[in-house]
Amino acid sequence: MLKLLATLFLAISFLFGAVDLNKASKEELMSIKGIGEAKAQAIIDYREKTPLKSIDDLKNIKGFGPKIIEKIRPNVVVENQEIQPKQ
């Protein structure tokens, strides 16, 4: 039941705004059509080392080509705040 509520909340929040690739949880990333568990984890692993500066940085992550990037572009953002990579 809790998982269902969390999924519903994510779906509703997704309708009202784009997902920030540098801040989104794995579940939020997976709520984007075209991003499954493996791609969501790949984004998280990448951004822990190097925060994304633009959506086009996804091309540096295995599994993301031009088609998928263009498909998800309307649903994602990259907010460039003072994010420091983990060392």
N, CA, C and O atoms as a Maestro MAE file, in Angstrom:
{
 s_m_m2io_version
 :::
 2.0.0
}

f_m_ct {
 s_m_title
 :::
 protein
 m_atom[348] {
  # First column is atom index #
  i_m_mmod_type
  r_m_x_coord
  r_m_y_coord
  r_m_z_coord
  i_m_residue_number
  s_m_chain_name
  s_m_pdb_residue_name
  s_m_pdb_atom_name
  i_m_atomic_number
  :::
  1 25 0.822 -1.190 0.000 1 A "MET " " N  " 7
  2 3 0.000 0.000 0.000 1 A "MET " " CA " 6
  3 2 0.871 1.260 0.000 1 A "MET " " C  " 6
  4 15 0.601 2.212 -0.733 1 A "MET " " O  " 8
  5 25 1.915 1.253 0.830 2 A "LEU " " N  " 7
  6 3 2.809 2.405 0.910 2 A "LEU " " CA " 6
  7 2 3.513 2.636 -0.424 2 A "LEU " " C  " 6
  8 15 3.686 3.776 -0.855 2 A "LEU " " O  " 8
  9 25 3.914 1.553 -1.069 3 A "LYS " " N  " 7
  10 3 4.575 1.665 -2.373 3 A "LYS " " CA " 6
  11 2 3.617 2.266 -3.404 3 A "LYS " " C  " 6
  12 15 4.026 3.076 -4.236 3 A "LYS " " O  " 8
  13 25 2.364 1.874 -3.348 4 A "LEU " " N  " 7
  14 3 1.356 2.402 -4.265 4 A "LEU " " CA " 6
  15 2 1.171 3.902 -4.050 4 A "LEU " " C  " 6
  16 15 1.083 4.666 -5.011 4 A "LEU " " O  " 8
  17 25 1.112 4.314 -2.796 5 A "LEU " " N  " 7
  18 3 0.964 5.738 -2.486 5 A "LEU " " CA " 6
  19 2 2.182 6.536 -2.951 5 A "LEU " " C  " 6
  20 15 2.044 7.640 -3.480 5 A "LEU " " O  " 8
  21 25 3.366 5.974 -2.753 6 A "ALA " " N  " 7
  22 3 4.584 6.654 -3.198 6 A "ALA " " CA " 6
  23 2 4.599 6.797 -4.710 6 A "ALA " " C  " 6
  24 15 4.976 7.845 -5.234 6 A "ALA " " O  " 8
  25 25 4.195 5.754 -5.407 7 A "THR " " N  " 7
  26 3 4.133 5.801 -6.867 7 A "THR " " CA " 6
  27 2 3.118 6.833 -7.331 7 A "THR " " C  " 6
  28 15 3.378 7.587 -8.269 7 A "THR " " O  " 8
  29 25 1.973 6.868 -6.684 8 A "LEU " " N  " 7
  30 3 0.938 7.842 -7.024 8 A "LEU " " CA " 6
  31 2 1.438 9.269 -6.796 8 A "LEU " " C  " 6
  32 15 1.218 10.150 -7.628 8 A "LEU " " O  " 8
  33 25 2.104 9.490 -5.674 9 A "PHE " " N  " 7
  34 3 2.665 10.809 -5.381 9 A "PHE " " CA " 6
  35 2 3.670 11.231 -6.447 9 A "PHE " " C  " 6
  36 15 3.650 12.371 -6.910 9 A "PHE " " O  " 8
  37 25 4.549 10.306 -6.833 10 A "LEU " " N  " 7
  38 3 5.539 10.613 -7.861 10 A "LEU " " CA " 6
  39 2 4.877 10.936 -9.192 10 A "LEU " " C  " 6
  40 15 5.301 11.852 -9.897 10 A "LEU " " O  " 8
  41 25 3.845 10.187 -9.530 11 A "ALA " " N  " 7
  42 3 3.142 10.421 -10.794 11 A "ALA " " CA " 6
  43 2 2.487 11.799 -10.799 11 A "ALA " " C  " 6
  44 15 2.530 12.509 -11.804 11 A "ALA " " O  " 8
  45 25 1.890 12.169 -9.689 12 A "ILE " " N  " 7
  46 3 1.237 13.477 -9.595 12 A "ILE " " CA " 6
  47 2 2.275 14.594 -9.644 12 A "ILE " " C  " 6
  48 15 2.084 15.589 -10.343 12 A "ILE " " O  " 8
  49 25 3.373 14.434 -8.904 13 A "SER " " N  " 7
  50 3 4.402 15.477 -8.915 13 A "SER " " CA " 6
  51 2 5.048 15.585 -10.287 13 A "SER " " C  " 6
  52 15 5.468 16.669 -10.690 13 A "SER " " O  " 8
  53 25 5.130 14.485 -10.999 14 A "PHE " " N  " 7
  54 3 5.703 14.478 -12.344 14 A "PHE " " CA " 6
  55 2 4.848 15.300 -13.298 14 A "PHE " " C  " 6
  56 15 5.374 15.935 -14.212 14 A "PHE " " O  " 8
  57 25 3.544 15.292 -13.095 15 A "LEU " " N  " 7
  58 3 2.646 16.047 -13.959 15 A "LEU " " CA " 6
  59 2 2.828 17.554 -13.811 15 A "LEU " " C  " 6
  60 15 2.527 18.314 -14.730 15 A "LEU " " O  " 8
  61 25 3.318 17.978 -12.659 16 A "PHE " " N  " 7
  62 3 3.418 19.403 -12.376 16 A "PHE " " CA " 6
  63 2 4.809 19.979 -12.566 16 A "PHE " " C  " 6
  64 15 5.017 21.163 -12.300 16 A "PHE " " O  " 8
  65 25 5.746 19.200 -13.006 17 A "GLY " " N  " 7
  66 3 7.078 19.752 -13.222 17 A "GLY " " CA " 6
  67 2 8.045 18.719 -13.734 17 A "GLY " " C  " 6
  68 15 7.842 17.514 -13.591 17 A "GLY " " O  " 8
  69 25 9.100 19.220 -14.331 18 A "ALA " " N  " 7
  70 3 10.135 18.349 -14.855 18 A "ALA " " CA " 6
  71 2 10.999 17.830 -13.707 18 A "ALA " " C  " 6
  72 15 11.091 18.453 -12.649 18 A "ALA " " O  " 8
  73 25 11.614 16.708 -13.930 19 A "VAL " " N  " 7
  74 3 12.466 16.064 -12.937 19 A "VAL " " CA " 6
  75 2 13.885 16.602 -13.088 19 A "VAL " " C  " 6
  76 15 14.438 16.614 -14.188 19 A "VAL " " O  " 8
  77 25 14.469 17.045 -11.981 20 A "ASP " " N  " 7
  78 3 15.852 17.529 -11.996 20 A "ASP " " CA " 6
  79 2 16.790 16.327 -11.927 20 A "ASP " " C  " 6
  80 15 16.790 15.588 -10.942 20 A "ASP " " O  " 8
  81 25 17.583 16.137 -12.968 21 A "LEU " " N  " 7
  82 3 18.469 14.978 -13.047 21 A "LEU " " CA " 6
  83 2 19.530 14.964 -11.960 21 A "LEU " " C  " 6
  84 15 20.032 13.894 -11.615 21 A "LEU " " O  " 8
  85 25 19.885 16.108 -11.415 22 A "ASN " " N  " 7
  86 3 20.903 16.158 -10.367 22 A "ASN " " CA " 6
  87 2 20.344 15.935 -8.967 22 A "ASN " " C  " 6
  88 15 21.113 15.702 -8.034 22 A "ASN " " O  " 8
  89 25 19.035 16.001 -8.797 23 A "LYS " " N  " 7
  90 3 18.440 15.884 -7.464 23 A "LYS " " CA " 6
  91 2 17.479 14.711 -7.311 23 A "LYS " " C  " 6
  92 15 17.215 14.274 -6.191 23 A "LYS " " O  " 8
  93 25 16.963 14.207 -8.397 24 A "ALA " " N  " 7
  94 3 15.889 13.214 -8.343 24 A "ALA " " CA " 6
  95 2 16.338 11.907 -7.704 24 A "ALA " " C  " 6
  96 15 17.476 11.468 -7.865 24 A "ALA " " O  " 8
  97 25 15.412 11.307 -6.981 25 A "SER " " N  " 7
  98 3 15.650 9.982 -6.419 25 A "SER " " CA " 6
  99 2 15.565 8.950 -7.539 25 A "SER " " C  " 6
  100 15 15.138 9.256 -8.652 25 A "SER " " O  " 8
  101 25 15.969 7.752 -7.232 26 A "LYS " " N  " 7
  102 3 15.888 6.666 -8.210 26 A "LYS " " CA " 6
  103 2 14.449 6.475 -8.670 26 A "LYS " " C  " 6
  104 15 14.197 6.279 -9.858 26 A "LYS " " O  " 8
  105 25 13.513 6.530 -7.741 27 A "GLU " " N  " 7
  106 3 12.103 6.340 -8.068 27 A "GLU " " CA " 6
  107 2 11.584 7.463 -8.960 27 A "GLU " " C  " 6
  108 15 10.813 7.221 -9.889 27 A "GLU " " O  " 8
  109 25 12.008 8.691 -8.674 28 A "GLU " " N  " 7
  110 3 11.589 9.821 -9.512 28 A "GLU " " CA " 6
  111 2 12.134 9.673 -10.930 28 A "GLU " " C  " 6
  112 15 11.424 9.925 -11.903 28 A "GLU " " O  " 8
  113 25 13.387 9.267 -11.041 29 A "LEU " " N  " 7
  114 3 13.972 9.051 -12.366 29 A "LEU " " CA " 6
  115 2 13.235 7.944 -13.111 29 A "LEU " " C  " 6
  116 15 12.997 8.050 -14.314 29 A "LEU " " O  " 8
  117 25 12.875 6.886 -12.396 30 A "MET " " N  " 7
  118 3 12.176 5.761 -13.018 30 A "MET " " CA " 6
  119 2 10.756 6.127 -13.434 30 A "MET " " C  " 6
  120 15 10.145 5.416 -14.232 30 A "MET " " O  " 8
  121 25 10.225 7.220 -12.907 31 A "SER " " N  " 7
  122 3 8.877 7.634 -13.298 31 A "SER " " CA " 6
  123 2 8.861 8.258 -14.695 31 A "SER " " C  " 6
  124 15 7.792 8.484 -15.262 31 A "SER " " O  " 8
  125 25 10.027 8.532 -15.242 32 A "ILE " " N  " 7
  126 3 10.142 9.103 -16.586 32 A "ILE " " CA " 6
  127 2 10.092 7.968 -17.598 32 A "ILE " " C  " 6
  128 15 10.865 7.014 -17.512 32 A "ILE " " O  " 8
  129 25 9.182 8.076 -18.554 33 A "LYS " " N  " 7
  130 3 9.069 7.041 -19.579 33 A "LYS " " CA " 6
  131 2 10.384 6.956 -20.349 33 A "LYS " " C  " 6
  132 15 10.873 7.950 -20.885 33 A "LYS " " O  " 8
  133 25 10.942 5.753 -20.391 34 A "GLY " " N  " 7
  134 3 12.214 5.528 -21.075 34 A "GLY " " CA " 6
  135 2 13.378 5.324 -20.123 34 A "GLY " " C  " 6
  136 15 14.470 4.941 -20.543 34 A "GLY " " O  " 8
  137 25 13.142 5.583 -18.821 35 A "ILE " " N  " 7
  138 3 14.194 5.367 -17.827 35 A "ILE " " CA " 6
  139 2 13.738 4.287 -16.861 35 A "ILE " " C  " 6
  140 15 12.784 4.464 -16.104 35 A "ILE " " O  " 8
  141 25 14.435 3.175 -16.906 36 A "GLY " " N  " 7
  142 3 14.163 2.074 -15.992 36 A "GLY " " CA " 6
  143 2 15.155 2.100 -14.842 36 A "GLY " " C  " 6
  144 15 15.877 3.077 -14.643 36 A "GLY " " O  " 8
  145 25 15.176 1.018 -14.096 37 A "GLU " " N  " 7
  146 3 16.028 0.952 -12.912 37 A "GLU " " CA " 6
  147 2 17.510 1.095 -13.255 37 A "GLU " " C  " 6
  148 15 18.231 1.829 -12.579 37 A "GLU " " O  " 8
  149 25 17.968 0.406 -14.292 38 A "ALA " " N  " 7
  150 3 19.394 0.452 -14.646 38 A "ALA " " CA " 6
  151 2 19.821 1.854 -15.082 38 A "ALA " " C  " 6
  152 15 20.877 2.333 -14.669 38 A "ALA " " O  " 8
  153 25 19.021 2.507 -15.901 39 A "LYS " " N  " 7
  154 3 19.366 3.854 -16.360 39 A "LYS " " CA " 6
  155 2 19.287 4.854 -15.210 39 A "LYS " " C  " 6
  156 15 20.117 5.759 -15.118 39 A "LYS " " O  " 8
  157 25 18.307 4.700 -14.344 40 A "ALA " " N  " 7
  158 3 18.197 5.588 -13.181 40 A "ALA " " CA " 6
  159 2 19.440 5.461 -12.303 40 A "ALA " " C  " 6
  160 15 19.998 6.464 -11.857 40 A "ALA " " O  " 8
  161 25 19.865 4.233 -12.060 41 A "GLN " " N  " 7
  162 3 21.057 4.015 -11.237 41 A "GLN " " CA " 6
  163 2 22.301 4.562 -11.930 41 A "GLN " " C  " 6
  164 15 23.189 5.103 -11.272 41 A "GLN " " O  " 8
  165 25 22.371 4.424 -13.251 42 A "ALA " " N  " 7
  166 3 23.517 4.955 -14.001 42 A "ALA " " CA " 6
  167 2 23.602 6.477 -13.866 42 A "ALA " " C  " 6
  168 15 24.695 7.027 -13.733 42 A "ALA " " O  " 8
  169 25 22.461 7.153 -13.899 43 A "ILE " " N  " 7
  170 3 22.442 8.612 -13.719 43 A "ILE " " CA " 6
  171 2 22.944 8.969 -12.324 43 A "ILE " " C  " 6
  172 15 23.762 9.875 -12.166 43 A "ILE " " O  " 8
  173 25 22.455 8.260 -11.324 44 A "ILE " " N  " 7
  174 3 22.858 8.529 -9.941 44 A "ILE " " CA " 6
  175 2 24.354 8.300 -9.764 44 A "ILE " " C  " 6
  176 15 25.038 9.121 -9.153 44 A "ILE " " O  " 8
  177 25 24.869 7.191 -10.294 45 A "ASP " " N  " 7
  178 3 26.301 6.901 -10.177 45 A "ASP " " CA " 6
  179 2 27.138 7.985 -10.855 45 A "ASP " " C  " 6
  180 15 28.158 8.417 -10.318 45 A "ASP " " O  " 8
  181 25 26.707 8.413 -12.018 46 A "TYR " " N  " 7
  182 3 27.443 9.438 -12.769 46 A "TYR " " CA " 6
  183 2 27.439 10.769 -12.020 46 A "TYR " " C  " 6
  184 15 28.483 11.404 -11.866 46 A "TYR " " O  " 8
  185 25 26.264 11.186 -11.555 47 A "ARG " " N  " 7
  186 3 26.172 12.513 -10.929 47 A "ARG " " CA " 6
  187 2 26.873 12.570 -9.580 47 A "ARG " " C  " 6
  188 15 27.212 13.658 -9.114 47 A "ARG " " O  " 8
  189 25 27.099 11.426 -8.940 48 A "GLU " " N  " 7
  190 3 27.854 11.428 -7.684 48 A "GLU " " CA " 6
  191 2 29.312 11.802 -7.934 48 A "GLU " " C  " 6
  192 15 29.966 12.376 -7.063 48 A "GLU " " O  " 8
  193 25 29.816 11.481 -9.113 49 A "LYS " " N  " 7
  194 3 31.192 11.824 -9.478 49 A "LYS " " CA " 6
  195 2 31.260 13.183 -10.168 49 A "LYS " " C  " 6
  196 15 32.138 13.997 -9.882 49 A "LYS " " O  " 8
  197 25 30.317 13.413 -11.083 50 A "THR " " N  " 7
  198 3 30.301 14.635 -11.885 50 A "THR " " CA " 6
  199 2 28.866 15.083 -12.087 50 A "THR " " C  " 6
  200 15 28.154 14.483 -12.893 50 A "THR " " O  " 8
  201 25 28.415 16.110 -11.388 51 A "PRO " " N  " 7
  202 3 27.043 16.582 -11.609 51 A "PRO " " CA " 6
  203 2 26.827 16.980 -13.068 51 A "PRO " " C  " 6
  204 15 27.721 17.517 -13.721 51 A "PRO " " O  " 8
  205 25 25.644 16.709 -13.552 52 A "LEU " " N  " 7
  206 3 25.325 17.067 -14.929 52 A "LEU " " CA " 6
  207 2 25.216 18.581 -15.049 52 A "LEU " " C  " 6
  208 15 24.653 19.244 -14.178 52 A "LEU " " O  " 8
  209 25 25.755 19.116 -16.125 53 A "LYS " " N  " 7
  210 3 25.664 20.555 -16.386 53 A "LYS " " CA " 6
  211 2 24.545 20.855 -17.366 53 A "LYS " " C  " 6
  212 15 24.010 21.963 -17.393 53 A "LYS " " O  " 8
  213 25 24.193 19.852 -18.177 54 A "SER " " N  " 7
  214 3 23.088 20.000 -19.125 54 A "SER " " CA " 6
  215 2 22.506 18.621 -19.408 54 A "SER " " C  " 6
  216 15 23.114 17.598 -19.094 54 A "SER " " O  " 8
  217 25 21.338 18.612 -19.996 55 A "ILE " " N  " 7
  218 3 20.689 17.349 -20.344 55 A "ILE " " CA " 6
  219 2 21.555 16.568 -21.323 55 A "ILE " " C  " 6
  220 15 21.566 15.337 -21.300 55 A "ILE " " O  " 8
  221 25 22.274 17.270 -22.174 56 A "ASP " " N  " 7
  222 3 23.130 16.608 -23.159 56 A "ASP " " CA " 6
  223 2 24.276 15.826 -22.526 56 A "ASP " " C  " 6
  224 15 24.876 14.983 -23.193 56 A "ASP " " O  " 8
  225 25 24.597 16.081 -21.260 57 A "ASP " " N  " 7
  226 3 25.626 15.302 -20.569 57 A "ASP " " CA " 6
  227 2 25.235 13.835 -20.429 57 A "ASP " " C  " 6
  228 15 26.087 12.988 -20.164 57 A "ASP " " O  " 8
  229 25 23.959 13.533 -20.605 58 A "LEU " " N  " 7
  230 3 23.521 12.135 -20.532 58 A "LEU " " CA " 6
  231 2 24.234 11.274 -21.564 58 A "LEU " " C  " 6
  232 15 24.353 10.063 -21.378 58 A "LEU " " O  " 8
  233 25 24.707 11.875 -22.645 59 A "LYS " " N  " 7
  234 3 25.395 11.105 -23.690 59 A "LYS " " CA " 6
  235 2 26.670 10.453 -23.153 59 A "LYS " " C  " 6
  236 15 27.190 9.519 -23.763 59 A "LYS " " O  " 8
  237 25 27.174 10.934 -22.022 60 A "ASN " " N  " 7
  238 3 28.368 10.372 -21.395 60 A "ASN " " CA " 6
  239 2 28.060 9.149 -20.539 60 A "ASN " " C  " 6
  240 15 28.971 8.523 -19.996 60 A "ASN " " O  " 8
  241 25 26.788 8.811 -20.420 61 A "ILE " " N  " 7
  242 3 26.363 7.681 -19.593 61 A "ILE " " CA " 6
  243 2 25.958 6.535 -20.507 61 A "ILE " " C  " 6
  244 15 25.176 6.717 -21.440 61 A "ILE " " O  " 8
  245 25 26.497 5.356 -20.231 62 A "LYS " " N  " 7
  246 3 26.182 4.179 -21.039 62 A "LYS " " CA " 6
  247 2 24.670 3.950 -21.058 62 A "LYS " " C  " 6
  248 15 24.006 3.987 -20.022 62 A "LYS " " O  " 8
  249 25 24.149 3.715 -22.254 63 A "GLY " " N  " 7
  250 3 22.724 3.451 -22.404 63 A "GLY " " CA " 6
  251 2 21.923 4.655 -22.869 63 A "GLY " " C  " 6
  252 15 20.740 4.531 -23.185 63 A "GLY " " O  " 8
  253 25 22.565 5.826 -22.913 64 A "PHE " " N  " 7
  254 3 21.874 7.036 -23.350 64 A "PHE " " CA " 6
  255 2 22.437 7.501 -24.686 64 A "PHE " " C  " 6
  256 15 23.585 7.933 -24.788 64 A "PHE " " O  " 8
  257 25 21.594 7.398 -25.699 65 A "GLY " " N  " 7
  258 3 21.954 7.886 -27.019 65 A "GLY " " CA " 6
  259 2 21.067 9.053 -27.384 65 A "GLY " " C  " 6
  260 15 20.226 9.474 -26.589 65 A "GLY " " O  " 8
  261 25 21.251 9.581 -28.588 66 A "PRO " " N  " 7
  262 3 20.472 10.750 -29.012 66 A "PRO " " CA " 6
  263 2 18.957 10.542 -28.955 66 A "PRO " " C  " 6
  264 15 18.223 11.462 -28.597 66 A "PRO " " O  " 8
  265 25 18.484 9.350 -29.302 67 A "LYS " " N  " 7
  266 3 17.032 9.108 -29.320 67 A "LYS " " CA " 6
  267 2 16.420 9.210 -27.932 67 A "LYS " " C  " 6
  268 15 15.418 9.899 -27.739 67 A "LYS " " O  " 8
  269 25 17.018 8.528 -26.971 68 A "ILE " " N  " 7
  270 3 16.449 8.543 -25.617 68 A "ILE " " CA " 6
  271 2 16.580 9.934 -25.000 68 A "ILE " " C  " 6
  272 15 15.685 10.379 -24.281 68 A "ILE " " O  " 8
  273 25 17.679 10.617 -25.273 69 A "ILE " " N  " 7
  274 3 17.853 11.966 -24.728 69 A "ILE " " CA " 6
  275 2 16.765 12.895 -25.258 69 A "ILE " " C  " 6
  276 15 16.175 13.658 -24.492 69 A "ILE " " O  " 8
  277 25 16.499 12.839 -26.542 70 A "GLU " " N  " 7
  278 3 15.454 13.693 -27.119 70 A "GLU " " CA " 6
  279 2 14.064 13.298 -26.617 70 A "GLU " " C  " 6
  280 15 13.191 14.150 -26.453 70 A "GLU " " O  " 8
  281 25 13.868 12.010 -26.377 71 A "LYS " " N  " 7
  282 3 12.567 11.527 -25.890 71 A "LYS " " CA " 6
  283 2 12.266 12.057 -24.488 71 A "LYS " " C  " 6
  284 15 11.133 12.442 -24.198 71 A "LYS " " O  " 8
  285 25 13.273 12.076 -23.624 72 A "ILE " " N  " 7
  286 3 13.034 12.486 -22.238 72 A "ILE " " CA " 6
  287 2 13.237 13.984 -22.015 72 A "ILE " " C  " 6
  288 15 12.841 14.506 -20.973 72 A "ILE " " O  " 8
  289 25 13.838 14.675 -22.960 73 A "ARG " " N  " 7
  290 3 14.169 16.102 -22.802 73 A "ARG " " CA " 6
  291 2 13.010 16.954 -22.269 73 A "ARG " " C  " 6
  292 15 13.238 17.790 -21.394 73 A "ARG " " O  " 8
  293 25 11.767 16.776 -22.764 74 A "PRO " " N  " 7
  294 3 10.671 17.616 -22.249 74 A "PRO " " CA " 6
  295 2 10.330 17.360 -20.778 74 A "PRO " " C  " 6
  296 15 9.662 18.177 -20.143 74 A "PRO " " O  " 8
  297 25 10.785 16.238 -20.244 75 A "ASN " " N  " 7
  298 3 10.399 15.841 -18.890 75 A "ASN " " CA " 6
  299 2 11.488 16.031 -17.845 75 A "ASN " " C  " 6
  300 15 11.273 15.740 -16.668 75 A "ASN " " O  " 8
  301 25 12.660 16.517 -18.262 76 A "VAL " " N  " 7
  302 3 13.774 16.641 -17.326 76 A "VAL " " CA " 6
  303 2 14.398 18.027 -17.405 76 A "VAL " " C  " 6
  304 15 14.280 18.727 -18.410 76 A "VAL " " O  " 8
  305 25 15.062 18.402 -16.325 77 A "VAL " " N  " 7
  306 3 15.840 19.636 -16.269 77 A "VAL " " CA " 6
  307 2 17.147 19.338 -15.546 77 A "VAL " " C  " 6
  308 15 17.287 18.321 -14.868 77 A "VAL " " O  " 8
  309 25 18.086 20.240 -15.707 78 A "VAL " " N  " 7
  310 3 19.327 20.187 -14.940 78 A "VAL " " CA " 6
  311 2 19.510 21.569 -14.343 78 A "VAL " " C  " 6
  312 15 19.833 22.530 -15.041 78 A "VAL " " O  " 8
  313 25 19.298 21.649 -13.044 79 A "GLU " " N  " 7
  314 3 19.491 22.921 -12.356 79 A "GLU " " CA " 6
  315 2 20.931 22.972 -11.891 79 A "GLU " " C  " 6
  316 15 21.382 22.106 -11.141 79 A "GLU " " O  " 8
  317 25 21.644 23.980 -12.332 80 A "ASN " " N  " 7
  318 3 23.065 24.111 -12.010 80 A "ASN " " CA " 6
  319 2 23.245 24.941 -10.754 80 A "ASN " " C  " 6
  320 15 23.462 26.151 -10.809 80 A "ASN " " O  " 8
  321 25 23.149 24.272 -9.636 81 A "GLN " " N  " 7
  322 3 23.385 24.933 -8.361 81 A "GLN " " CA " 6
  323 2 24.806 24.619 -7.933 81 A "GLN " " C  " 6
  324 15 25.543 23.944 -8.652 81 A "GLN " " O  " 8
  325 25 25.178 25.095 -6.793 82 A "GLU " " N  " 7
  326 3 26.513 24.844 -6.272 82 A "GLU " " CA " 6
  327 2 26.605 23.398 -5.797 82 A "GLU " " C  " 6
  328 15 26.641 23.126 -4.597 82 A "GLU " " O  " 8
  329 25 26.642 22.487 -6.743 83 A "ILE " " N  " 7
  330 3 26.722 21.065 -6.422 83 A "ILE " " CA " 6
  331 2 28.170 20.639 -6.582 83 A "ILE " " C  " 6
  332 15 28.765 20.824 -7.644 83 A "ILE " " O  " 8
  333 25 28.727 20.076 -5.544 84 A "GLN " " N  " 7
  334 3 30.103 19.618 -5.594 84 A "GLN " " CA " 6
  335 2 30.126 18.102 -5.729 84 A "GLN " " C  " 6
  336 15 29.372 17.411 -5.044 84 A "GLN " " O  " 8
  337 25 30.989 17.568 -6.612 85 A "PRO " " N  " 7
  338 3 31.079 16.113 -6.727 85 A "PRO " " CA " 6
  339 2 31.627 15.505 -5.446 85 A "PRO " " C  " 6
  340 15 32.419 16.130 -4.740 85 A "PRO " " O  " 8
  341 25 31.202 14.290 -5.154 86 A "LYS " " N  " 7
  342 3 31.720 13.579 -3.987 86 A "LYS " " CA " 6
  343 2 33.157 13.176 -4.256 86 A "LYS " " C  " 6
  344 15 33.516 12.798 -5.372 86 A "LYS " " O  " 8
  345 25 33.972 13.261 -3.218 87 A "GLN " " N  " 7
  346 3 35.380 12.902 -3.407 87 A "GLN " " CA " 6
  347 2 35.754 11.723 -2.577 87 A "GLN " " C  " 6
  348 15 36.904 11.283 -2.612 87 A "GLN " " O  " 8
  :::
 }
 m_bond[347] {
  # First column is bond index #
  i_m_from
  i_m_to
  i_m_order
  :::
  1 1 2 1
  2 2 3 1
  3 3 4 2
  4 3 5 1
  5 5 6 1
  6 6 7 1
  7 7 8 2
  8 7 9 1
  9 9 10 1
  10 10 11 1
  11 11 12 2
  12 11 13 1
  13 13 14 1
  14 14 15 1
  15 15 16 2
  16 15 17 1
  17 17 18 1
  18 18 19 1
  19 19 20 2
  20 19 21 1
  21 21 22 1
  22 22 23 1
  23 23 24 2
  24 23 25 1
  25 25 26 1
  26 26 27 1
  27 27 28 2
  28 27 29 1
  29 29 30 1
  30 30 31 1
  31 31 32 2
  32 31 33 1
  33 33 34 1
  34 34 35 1
  35 35 36 2
  36 35 37 1
  37 37 38 1
  38 38 39 1
  39 39 40 2
  40 39 41 1
  41 41 42 1
  42 42 43 1
  43 43 44 2
  44 43 45 1
  45 45 46 1
  46 46 47 1
  47 47 48 2
  48 47 49 1
  49 49 50 1
  50 50 51 1
  51 51 52 2
  52 51 53 1
  53 53 54 1
  54 54 55 1
  55 55 56 2
  56 55 57 1
  57 57 58 1
  58 58 59 1
  59 59 60 2
  60 59 61 1
  61 61 62 1
  62 62 63 1
  63 63 64 2
  64 63 65 1
  65 65 66 1
  66 66 67 1
  67 67 68 2
  68 67 69 1
  69 69 70 1
  70 70 71 1
  71 71 72 2
  72 71 73 1
  73 73 74 1
  74 74 75 1
  75 75 76 2
  76 75 77 1
  77 77 78 1
  78 78 79 1
  79 79 80 2
  80 79 81 1
  81 81 82 1
  82 82 83 1
  83 83 84 2
  84 83 85 1
  85 85 86 1
  86 86 87 1
  87 87 88 2
  88 87 89 1
  89 89 90 1
  90 90 91 1
  91 91 92 2
  92 91 93 1
  93 93 94 1
  94 94 95 1
  95 95 96 2
  96 95 97 1
  97 97 98 1
  98 98 99 1
  99 99 100 2
  100 99 101 1
  101 101 102 1
  102 102 103 1
  103 103 104 2
  104 103 105 1
  105 105 106 1
  106 106 107 1
  107 107 108 2
  108 107 109 1
  109 109 110 1
  110 110 111 1
  111 111 112 2
  112 111 113 1
  113 113 114 1
  114 114 115 1
  115 115 116 2
  116 115 117 1
  117 117 118 1
  118 118 119 1
  119 119 120 2
  120 119 121 1
  121 121 122 1
  122 122 123 1
  123 123 124 2
  124 123 125 1
  125 125 126 1
  126 126 127 1
  127 127 128 2
  128 127 129 1
  129 129 130 1
  130 130 131 1
  131 131 132 2
  132 131 133 1
  133 133 134 1
  134 134 135 1
  135 135 136 2
  136 135 137 1
  137 137 138 1
  138 138 139 1
  139 139 140 2
  140 139 141 1
  141 141 142 1
  142 142 143 1
  143 143 144 2
  144 143 145 1
  145 145 146 1
  146 146 147 1
  147 147 148 2
  148 147 149 1
  149 149 150 1
  150 150 151 1
  151 151 152 2
  152 151 153 1
  153 153 154 1
  154 154 155 1
  155 155 156 2
  156 155 157 1
  157 157 158 1
  158 158 159 1
  159 159 160 2
  160 159 161 1
  161 161 162 1
  162 162 163 1
  163 163 164 2
  164 163 165 1
  165 165 166 1
  166 166 167 1
  167 167 168 2
  168 167 169 1
  169 169 170 1
  170 170 171 1
  171 171 172 2
  172 171 173 1
  173 173 174 1
  174 174 175 1
  175 175 176 2
  176 175 177 1
  177 177 178 1
  178 178 179 1
  179 179 180 2
  180 179 181 1
  181 181 182 1
  182 182 183 1
  183 183 184 2
  184 183 185 1
  185 185 186 1
  186 186 187 1
  187 187 188 2
  188 187 189 1
  189 189 190 1
  190 190 191 1
  191 191 192 2
  192 191 193 1
  193 193 194 1
  194 194 195 1
  195 195 196 2
  196 195 197 1
  197 197 198 1
  198 198 199 1
  199 199 200 2
  200 199 201 1
  201 201 202 1
  202 202 203 1
  203 203 204 2
  204 203 205 1
  205 205 206 1
  206 206 207 1
  207 207 208 2
  208 207 209 1
  209 209 210 1
  210 210 211 1
  211 211 212 2
  212 211 213 1
  213 213 214 1
  214 214 215 1
  215 215 216 2
  216 215 217 1
  217 217 218 1
  218 218 219 1
  219 219 220 2
  220 219 221 1
  221 221 222 1
  222 222 223 1
  223 223 224 2
  224 223 225 1
  225 225 226 1
  226 226 227 1
  227 227 228 2
  228 227 229 1
  229 229 230 1
  230 230 231 1
  231 231 232 2
  232 231 233 1
  233 233 234 1
  234 234 235 1
  235 235 236 2
  236 235 237 1
  237 237 238 1
  238 238 239 1
  239 239 240 2
  240 239 241 1
  241 241 242 1
  242 242 243 1
  243 243 244 2
  244 243 245 1
  245 245 246 1
  246 246 247 1
  247 247 248 2
  248 247 249 1
  249 249 250 1
  250 250 251 1
  251 251 252 2
  252 251 253 1
  253 253 254 1
  254 254 255 1
  255 255 256 2
  256 255 257 1
  257 257 258 1
  258 258 259 1
  259 259 260 2
  260 259 261 1
  261 261 262 1
  262 262 263 1
  263 263 264 2
  264 263 265 1
  265 265 266 1
  266 266 267 1
  267 267 268 2
  268 267 269 1
  269 269 270 1
  270 270 271 1
  271 271 272 2
  272 271 273 1
  273 273 274 1
  274 274 275 1
  275 275 276 2
  276 275 277 1
  277 277 278 1
  278 278 279 1
  279 279 280 2
  280 279 281 1
  281 281 282 1
  282 282 283 1
  283 283 284 2
  284 283 285 1
  285 285 286 1
  286 286 287 1
  287 287 288 2
  288 287 289 1
  289 289 290 1
  290 290 291 1
  291 291 292 2
  292 291 293 1
  293 293 294 1
  294 294 295 1
  295 295 296 2
  296 295 297 1
  297 297 298 1
  298 298 299 1
  299 299 300 2
  300 299 301 1
  301 301 302 1
  302 302 303 1
  303 303 304 2
  304 303 305 1
  305 305 306 1
  306 306 307 1
  307 307 308 2
  308 307 309 1
  309 309 310 1
  310 310 311 1
  311 311 312 2
  312 311 313 1
  313 313 314 1
  314 314 315 1
  315 315 316 2
  316 315 317 1
  317 317 318 1
  318 318 319 1
  319 319 320 2
  320 319 321 1
  321 321 322 1
  322 322 323 1
  323 323 324 2
  324 323 325 1
  325 325 326 1
  326 326 327 1
  327 327 328 2
  328 327 329 1
  329 329 330 1
  330 330 331 1
  331 331 332 2
  332 331 333 1
  333 333 334 1
  334 334 335 1
  335 335 336 2
  336 335 337 1
  337 337 338 1
  338 338 339 1
  339 339 340 2
  340 339 341 1
  341 341 342 1
  342 342 343 1
  343 343 344 2
  344 343 345 1
  345 345 346 1
  346 346 347 1
  347 347 348 2
  :::
 }
}
